[in-house]
Amino acid sequence: MINICTMKNRTNKYTLGLSLALLLVIILFAVLISSNTKKSHSTPLKIVAAENFWGSLVSQLGGNKVKVRSIVSDPNADPHEYESSSVDARSYASSDYVIENGAGYDSWSDKLLSANSSTSRKVLNVAALLGKKDGDNPHFWYNPAYVNKVVKSMESDLISLDAKDKSYFENNYNNLRRGLAVYQDRINVIKHQYSGVKVAATEDIFKYLADAAGLNLISPAPFMQAISEGNDPPTDSVTTFEQQINANLPKLLVYNTQTITPITVNIKKMAVANNIPVIGISETILPASARFQDWMNSEIILLQDGLAVSNVGH
């Protein structure tokens, strides 16, 4: 005789086992989906650039894999006089990667790094990368060779922070290099046409570009450096500069639009009075929304046009 109770117990045990197996499959499937979702929607790297010229470059390299905040970006302010805020401190504290200029240009950045130490955060100090120190001309972004070296270092850093997106960063790097080549090729054209031509500048921000373009920057170095550091230039350097302008020695004057003092305004007026072309360049990207290479290219075009007006081509 068949025991109905025994059959029911066996059936219940079988159903319970099947349910548990099905539940396990569902849980494993959910975990797999969750894992794949995390891999394909990873959180962007948090990057802080002390200045927007470096921020623009790393933003183009990182694309949608990064979130970049550039701190010094106001084209109407002197970057040398910037003072950090509590918002900046929080940005540094939560960052994965910080890019600073160095060489004393953004000493406030060093203080924020010290106050918000992290073993996981990567830091690129441009001056250190280039073998520069405090007291050296800090306007490295006006040297095309330095820019290329910094961009390559940024690419390597991004790959080390996010190895799975290596090919993405490499592709962006190649695209950026082609974009940078436009203004850098234009600099080479100037060097071919105007090599050795005497020019002047109110500040040493133009020194690296003048050298790259083969131009002879004759304005007194003590004058340019003092203005750059926010100091009054030595009296004899002011006298020498004024004599150069009145004698029409420089064929072009480059004027930093973000470092304006009564002395630089007077030099600019003297240049205009002596029919010496004057072009303005900025210390940070202008307009702030522009890409680094487009900003540079627009300034190099101004330089070309100014030299052309002075009729000094070879």
C-alpha positions as CSV (number, residue, x, y, z in Angstrom):
1,M,0.0,0.0,0.0
2,I,1.3,3.5,-1.0
3,N,2.1,5.8,1.8
4,I,0.5,9.2,0.8
5,C,2.3,11.1,3.6
6,T,5.7,9.8,2.5
7,M,5.1,10.9,-1.1
8,K,4.0,14.4,0.0
9,N,7.1,14.8,2.1
10,R,9.3,13.8,-0.8
11,T,7.5,16.1,-3.2
12,N,7.9,19.0,-0.7
13,K,11.6,18.4,-0.3
14,Y,12.1,18.2,-4.1
15,T,10.1,21.5,-4.6
16,L,12.1,23.2,-1.8
17,G,15.4,22.1,-3.3
18,L,14.4,23.3,-6.7
19,S,13.4,26.7,-5.3
20,L,16.7,27.1,-3.5
21,A,18.6,26.3,-6.6
22,L,16.6,28.7,-8.7
23,L,17.1,31.4,-6.0
24,L,20.9,30.8,-6.1
25,V,20.9,31.2,-9.9
26,I,19.0,34.5,-9.6
27,I,21.4,35.8,-7.0
28,L,24.5,34.9,-9.1
29,F,22.9,36.5,-12.2
30,A,22.2,39.7,-10.3
31,V,25.7,39.9,-9.0
32,L,27.1,39.3,-12.5
33,I,24.9,42.1,-13.9
34,S,25.9,44.4,-11.0
35,S,29.6,43.7,-11.6
36,N,29.4,44.4,-15.3
37,T,27.5,47.6,-14.7
38,K,30.2,48.8,-12.4
39,K,32.9,48.1,-14.9
40,S,31.1,49.9,-17.7
41,H,30.0,52.9,-15.6
42,S,33.1,53.6,-13.5
43,T,33.3,56.8,-11.6
44,P,35.3,59.5,-13.4
45,L,38.7,60.4,-12.0
46,K,38.6,63.6,-9.9
47,I,41.3,65.9,-11.2
48,V,42.3,69.3,-9.9
49,A,44.5,71.6,-12.1
50,A,45.9,74.6,-10.3
51,E,45.7,76.6,-13.6
52,N,43.3,76.3,-16.5
53,F,45.9,75.9,-19.1
54,W,47.0,72.6,-17.6
55,G,43.4,71.8,-16.9
56,S,42.4,72.2,-20.5
57,L,45.1,69.8,-21.6
58,V,44.3,67.1,-19.1
59,S,40.6,67.5,-19.7
60,Q,41.1,66.8,-23.4
61,L,43.3,63.7,-22.6
62,G,40.8,62.3,-20.1
63,G,37.6,63.0,-21.9
64,N,34.6,61.5,-20.2
65,K,36.8,59.4,-17.9
66,V,37.7,62.4,-15.8
67,K,36.1,65.3,-14.0
68,V,38.4,68.3,-14.0
69,R,38.3,71.5,-11.9
70,S,40.7,74.3,-12.9
71,I,41.2,76.7,-10.1
72,V,43.0,79.8,-11.5
73,S,41.0,80.7,-14.6
74,D,40.0,84.4,-14.3
75,P,41.5,86.2,-17.3
76,N,40.9,89.5,-15.6
77,A,43.1,88.7,-12.5
78,D,46.8,88.3,-11.9
79,P,47.4,84.6,-11.2
80,H,50.5,85.4,-9.2
81,E,48.2,87.0,-6.6
82,Y,45.7,84.2,-6.3
83,E,44.7,83.1,-2.8
84,S,43.1,79.6,-2.2
85,S,39.8,79.0,-0.6
86,S,38.0,76.4,1.5
87,V,36.4,75.1,-1.7
88,D,39.9,74.6,-3.2
89,A,40.9,72.7,-0.1
90,R,38.0,70.3,-0.4
91,S,38.7,69.8,-4.0
92,Y,42.3,68.8,-3.2
93,A,41.2,66.5,-0.4
94,S,38.9,64.5,-2.6
95,S,41.1,64.5,-5.7
96,D,42.7,61.5,-7.5
97,Y,45.2,63.6,-9.4
98,V,46.5,67.1,-8.9
99,I,48.5,69.2,-11.5
100,E,50.4,72.2,-10.3
101,N,52.7,74.5,-12.2
102,G,55.4,74.8,-9.5
103,A,58.5,77.0,-9.4
104,G,56.8,79.3,-6.9
105,Y,54.0,80.2,-9.3
106,D,51.3,78.5,-7.3
107,S,52.8,78.0,-3.8
108,W,49.3,78.0,-2.4
109,S,48.8,74.6,-4.1
110,D,51.8,73.1,-2.2
111,K,50.2,74.2,1.0
112,L,46.9,72.6,0.1
113,L,48.6,69.3,-0.8
114,S,50.4,69.3,2.6
115,A,47.2,70.1,4.5
116,N,45.3,67.3,2.7
117,S,47.8,64.5,2.3
118,S,46.9,61.2,0.6
119,T,48.8,58.1,-0.3
120,S,46.5,57.3,-3.3
121,R,46.5,60.7,-4.9
122,K,49.0,61.3,-7.8
123,V,50.6,64.8,-8.2
124,L,52.2,66.3,-11.3
125,N,54.5,69.2,-10.5
126,V,55.4,70.6,-13.9
127,A,58.5,72.5,-12.7
128,A,59.9,69.3,-11.1
129,L,59.1,67.3,-14.3
130,L,61.1,69.9,-16.3
131,G,64.0,70.1,-13.8
132,K,63.1,73.7,-12.8
133,K,63.1,75.3,-9.3
134,D,61.8,78.3,-7.5
135,G,63.2,81.5,-9.0
136,D,63.2,80.1,-12.6
137,N,60.8,81.6,-15.2
138,P,57.6,79.7,-14.3
139,H,55.7,80.4,-17.5
140,F,56.3,76.9,-18.9
141,W,53.1,76.7,-21.0
142,Y,54.6,79.2,-23.4
143,N,57.4,76.7,-24.3
144,P,56.0,74.3,-26.9
145,A,58.6,71.6,-26.1
146,Y,57.7,71.8,-22.4
147,V,54.0,71.5,-23.3
148,N,54.6,68.4,-25.3
149,K,56.6,66.8,-22.4
150,V,53.9,67.7,-19.9
151,V,51.1,66.3,-22.0
152,K,53.0,63.0,-22.4
153,S,53.4,62.8,-18.6
154,M,49.7,63.5,-18.1
155,E,48.9,60.6,-20.5
156,S,51.1,58.2,-18.5
157,D,49.6,59.3,-15.2
158,L,46.0,58.8,-16.4
159,I,46.9,55.3,-17.6
160,S,48.5,54.5,-14.3
161,L,45.3,55.7,-12.5
162,D,42.9,53.9,-14.9
163,A,44.7,51.2,-16.8
164,K,41.5,49.7,-18.3
165,D,41.0,52.8,-20.4
166,K,44.5,52.9,-21.7
167,S,43.5,52.8,-25.4
168,Y,41.0,55.6,-24.8
169,F,43.7,57.9,-23.3
170,E,46.1,57.0,-26.1
171,N,43.7,57.9,-28.8
172,N,42.9,61.2,-27.0
173,Y,46.7,61.9,-26.7
174,N,47.2,61.4,-30.5
175,N,44.3,63.7,-31.2
176,L,45.6,66.4,-28.9
177,R,49.1,66.2,-30.3
178,R,47.7,66.9,-33.8
179,G,45.8,69.9,-32.3
180,L,48.9,71.2,-30.6
181,A,50.9,70.8,-33.9
182,V,48.9,73.6,-35.5
183,Y,50.2,76.4,-33.3
184,Q,53.6,74.8,-32.9
185,D,54.1,74.7,-36.7
186,R,53.1,78.3,-36.8
187,I,55.9,79.1,-34.3
188,N,58.3,77.4,-36.7
189,V,57.1,79.5,-39.6
190,I,57.8,82.7,-37.5
191,K,61.3,81.3,-36.7
192,H,61.9,80.8,-40.4
193,Q,60.7,84.3,-41.4
194,Y,61.8,86.5,-38.5
195,S,64.7,84.8,-36.8
196,G,66.9,87.3,-34.9
197,V,64.4,90.2,-35.1
198,K,64.5,92.4,-31.9
199,V,61.3,92.4,-29.8
200,A,60.4,93.6,-26.3
201,A,58.0,92.5,-23.6
202,T,56.8,94.0,-20.4
203,E,57.2,90.7,-18.6
204,D,59.2,87.4,-18.9
205,I,56.0,85.5,-19.7
206,F,57.1,86.0,-23.4
207,K,60.6,84.7,-22.9
208,Y,60.0,81.0,-23.7
209,L,57.9,81.8,-26.8
210,A,60.4,84.4,-28.1
211,D,63.2,81.7,-27.8
212,A,61.1,79.1,-29.6
213,A,60.3,81.5,-32.4
214,G,63.9,82.6,-32.8
215,L,63.2,86.2,-31.8
216,N,65.7,88.4,-30.0
217,L,64.1,89.6,-26.8
218,I,66.0,92.7,-25.8
219,S,64.0,94.3,-23.0
220,P,66.0,94.3,-19.7
221,A,65.6,91.0,-17.9
222,P,65.5,92.6,-14.4
223,F,62.6,94.7,-15.6
224,M,60.6,91.8,-16.9
225,Q,61.2,89.6,-13.9
226,A,60.3,92.3,-11.4
227,I,57.0,93.0,-13.2
228,S,56.3,89.3,-13.3
229,E,56.8,89.0,-9.5
230,G,54.8,92.0,-8.7
231,N,57.7,94.2,-7.7
232,D,58.9,97.6,-8.9
233,P,61.7,97.1,-11.5
234,P,65.1,98.6,-10.9
235,T,65.4,102.3,-12.0
236,D,68.2,101.6,-14.4
237,S,66.2,98.8,-16.1
238,V,63.3,101.2,-16.6
239,T,65.6,103.8,-18.1
240,T,67.2,101.3,-20.4
241,F,63.8,100.0,-21.6
242,E,62.5,103.5,-22.3
243,Q,65.7,104.3,-24.3
244,Q,65.2,101.1,-26.4
245,I,61.6,102.2,-27.1
246,N,62.5,105.8,-28.0
247,A,65.3,104.5,-30.3
248,N,62.9,102.1,-32.1
249,L,65.1,99.2,-31.4
250,P,62.3,96.6,-30.8
251,K,60.1,96.0,-33.8
252,L,57.3,94.7,-31.6
253,L,56.1,95.0,-27.9
254,V,54.4,92.1,-26.2
255,Y,52.2,93.3,-23.4
256,N,50.8,91.0,-20.6
257,T,47.1,92.0,-20.3
258,Q,46.9,90.4,-16.8
259,T,49.8,92.3,-15.2
260,I,49.1,95.9,-15.6
261,T,51.0,98.6,-13.6
262,P,51.6,102.3,-14.2
263,I,55.1,101.5,-15.5
264,T,53.9,98.9,-18.0
265,V,51.1,101.2,-19.1
266,N,53.7,104.0,-19.7
267,I,55.9,101.6,-21.7
268,K,52.9,100.6,-23.9
269,K,52.1,104.3,-24.5
270,M,55.7,105.0,-25.5
271,A,55.6,102.1,-28.0
272,V,52.4,103.3,-29.6
273,A,53.8,106.9,-29.8
274,N,56.9,105.5,-31.6
275,N,54.7,103.4,-34.0
276,I,55.9,100.1,-32.6
277,P,53.2,97.4,-32.9
278,V,51.8,96.2,-29.6
279,I,50.2,92.8,-29.0
280,G,48.6,91.6,-25.8
281,I,48.9,88.1,-24.5
282,S,47.3,86.6,-21.4
283,E,48.6,84.5,-18.6
284,T,45.5,82.2,-18.4
285,I,43.3,81.0,-21.3
286,L,41.3,83.7,-22.9
287,P,38.4,83.2,-23.3
288,A,38.3,80.9,-20.3
289,S,36.1,78.5,-22.3
290,A,38.6,78.0,-25.1
291,R,40.8,75.0,-25.6
292,F,44.5,75.5,-24.8
293,Q,45.7,75.0,-28.4
294,D,43.1,77.4,-29.8
295,W,44.1,80.1,-27.3
296,M,47.8,79.6,-28.2
297,N,47.1,79.7,-31.9
298,S,45.2,82.9,-31.7
299,E,48.1,84.5,-29.8
300,I,50.6,83.2,-32.3
301,I,48.5,84.7,-35.1
302,L,48.6,88.1,-33.3
303,L,52.4,87.7,-33.1
304,Q,52.7,87.0,-36.8
305,D,50.5,89.9,-37.7
306,G,52.5,92.3,-35.5
307,L,55.7,91.2,-37.0
308,A,54.3,91.6,-40.5
309,V,53.1,95.1,-39.7
310,S,56.6,96.1,-38.7
311,N,58.0,95.0,-42.1
312,V,60.9,93.1,-40.7
313,G,60.5,89.8,-42.6
314,H,63.6,88.3,-44.3
